[in-house]
Amino acid sequence: MNLVVLPARSGTRVSLNKGQALRIVNTHGGQVVDLWAYLLDGSQHMSMPHSVVTLGRIKPRVGDTLYTQLREPILKLEDDQSPGTHCMLFAACDRARYKLLGAQGHHHNCADNMREALGPTGIDPGYVPTPLNLFMNTHFHDHQDMEVVEPQAKVGDFVTFRALQDCIAVMSACPQDMVPVNAHGCTPQPVGYCVLD
Amino acid sequence: MNLVVLPARSGTRVSLNKGQALRIVNTHGGQVVDLWAYLLDGSQHMSMPHSVVTLGRIKPRVGDTLYTQLREPILKLEDDQSPGTHCMLFAACDRARYKLLGAQGHHHNCADNMREALGPTGIDPGYVPTPLNLFMNTHFHDHQDMEVVEPQAKVGDFVTFRALQDCIAVMSACPQDMVPVNAHGCTPQPVGYCVLD
């Protein structure tokens, strides 16, 4: 299995034919990867709040289908060799987020990574949907503060998504180094991916 | 305090000047109200996933500020005389949702109510952001099934939001009568609201 490297702090896209699968590998462990998916014409995208309603849970299990904002199936979580803590609730980090955190000047961010990766396809996302934050280790407690701690994903842990429609997947190796979203002392790492038939 | 009635299954909008407050009263108890807010030029809207990140929790407490997709403050939950189970995670019910639930023909839905209420302002929402689902009684359990049960809000329970910017609030008295989102045997009820200086 030849993995393509997605460098730390960067984004990319990959086209998937219906029936193909995308495997995303935590090659260094402890790294969050933001995932989006769009139909080829840009008319629909994978939507976390719609998936939450249809799935009936806030963290996906193996076998779960993820849905678009029109509630059509788009990706299926076919395999999950990780602790499965993926987060469906967090907005992607963006310029405003890093400004609030006190970053000086430009800071790489998942929202810009997504826009740049999608740009050449001609799809104008308009807005940045909530990504599926792979490997992100969040726990929620209603009115109490939620916990966001280092991912437990180990070196080689991976997830595999089957495309249920022709689509474009967009990934961003999360550049977060100011709060402990990523491990290694909050140091972003590369990840790997491949397309499987 | 003169309340305006928002009839069951319908939506409306109200303009708020910065500093004014919107009180929403569960006049019959047990009724969910979807709430959105837009800046007057439509460039920003209240965003649940961005608010979740900035707040650090998935259910708002009194004193919490809600943010736009650009992470600017827009509304503050100033008072909450209800059990406070409001849900920040659920996509608004829409035509696709009712079709999946087996509704025959047209079914009133919060997404259409929002679009219709906002229409005359000239703001084109483009997409339907996740609303703040007021009084909605949801509980989340990571990989386990979440629970959606009847609201515990009693007759006369209310919430009050202070506008932190000039904005347009949109409300929909949730028309859900196929799953137990609303009480009274899943029968949608009217609610009331008023603007306070």
Interface residues (C-beta under 8 A of the other chain):
Chain A: S47 M48 P49 H50 V52 V53 T54 G56 R57 I58 K59 R61 Q69 L70 R71 E72 G84 L89 F90 A91 D94 A96 R97 L100 G126 Y127 V128 T130 H139 F140 H141 D142 H143 Q144 D145 M146
Chain B: S47 M48 P49 H50 V52 V53 T54 G56 R57 I58 K59 R61 Q69 L70 R71 E72 G84 L89 F90 A91 D94 A96 R97 L100 G126 Y127 V128 T130 H139 F140 H141 D142 H143 Q144 D145 M146
